[in-house]
């Protein structure tokens, strides 16, 4: 139960480098869901609608399907355009 609460408290990791992407992927046996949200405010109360939908989906996956992130794996967000290009993410393909 404690493990689930810790995951639910921060269900995603902010990825700033490709190494962080590979580390998170390795921690979750190769399974990773990544979303690209350019210009996401990190310290403001307002978030873009797409990010709110992404976060709602992540919580839904945790609650209904995979409470310990064993099947879906880790969840990361990318805000850097350069990292998004390296990971082949863009506005038209924001989730990988």
C-alpha positions in Angstrom: 0.0 0.0 0.0 2.8 2.4 0.8 4.5 1.7 -2.5 1.2 2.6 -4.3 0.9 5.9 -2.3 4.4 6.9 -3.2 3.8 6.2 -6.9 0.4 8.0 -6.9 2.0 11.1 -5.2 4.3 11.6 -8.1 3.2 9.3 -11.0 5.6 10.7 -13.6 9.2 11.8 -13.8 10.4 14.9 -15.5 13.0 13.9 -18.1 15.7 16.5 -18.9 18.3 14.3 -20.6 18.4 11.2 -22.7 20.2 9.4 -19.9 17.3 10.0 -17.6 15.0 8.5 -20.3 17.2 5.4 -20.5 17.5 5.1 -16.7 13.7 5.3 -16.3 13.2 2.8 -19.1 15.7 0.4 -17.4 14.0 0.7 -14.0 10.7 -0.4 -15.6 12.0 -3.4 -17.6 11.8 -1.5 -20.9 8.3 -0.2 -20.5 7.8 3.5 -20.6 5.1 6.0 -21.5 6.5 9.5 -22.4 4.6 12.7 -23.1 5.9 15.8 -24.6 4.6 19.1 -23.2 6.5 22.1 -24.5 6.4 25.2 -22.2 4.8 23.3 -19.4 4.9 25.6 -16.3 6.6 23.7 -13.6 5.9 26.0 -10.7 2.5 27.5 -11.6 -0.9 26.3 -10.8 -2.1 26.4 -14.4 -1.3 23.5 -16.7 -2.2 23.0 -20.4 -5.4 21.0 -21.1 -3.3 18.2 -22.8 -1.2 17.8 -19.7 -4.2 17.5 -17.5 -5.7 14.8 -19.7 -2.3 13.0 -19.8 -2.1 13.1 -16.0 -5.8 12.0 -15.6 -5.0 9.0 -17.9 -1.9 8.1 -15.9 -3.9 8.1 -12.6 -6.6 6.0 -14.3 -4.0 3.5 -15.4 -2.6 3.3 -11.9 -6.0 2.9 -10.2 -7.6 0.5 -12.6 -5.0 -1.5 -14.4 -1.5 -1.3 -12.9 -1.2 0.1 -9.4 2.5 -0.7 -9.1 3.5 0.2 -12.7 4.5 -3.4 -13.5 2.7 -3.6 -16.9 2.6 0.0 -18.2 6.0 0.8 -16.8 7.3 4.2 -15.9 5.8 7.5 -17.0 7.9 10.5 -18.0 7.3 14.0 -19.3 9.6 15.9 -21.6 9.5 19.7 -21.8 12.8 20.3 -23.7 12.4 20.6 -27.5 15.9 19.2 -28.1 15.2 16.1 -26.0 11.8 15.7 -27.7 13.6 15.7 -31.1 16.1 13.1 -29.9 13.2 10.9 -28.7 11.2 11.5 -31.9 8.4 13.4 -30.1 6.7 16.5 -31.4 3.4 18.4 -31.2 1.7 16.0 -33.6 3.1 12.9 -31.8 3.2 14.0 -28.2 3.0 10.5 -26.6 5.3 7.6 -27.2 
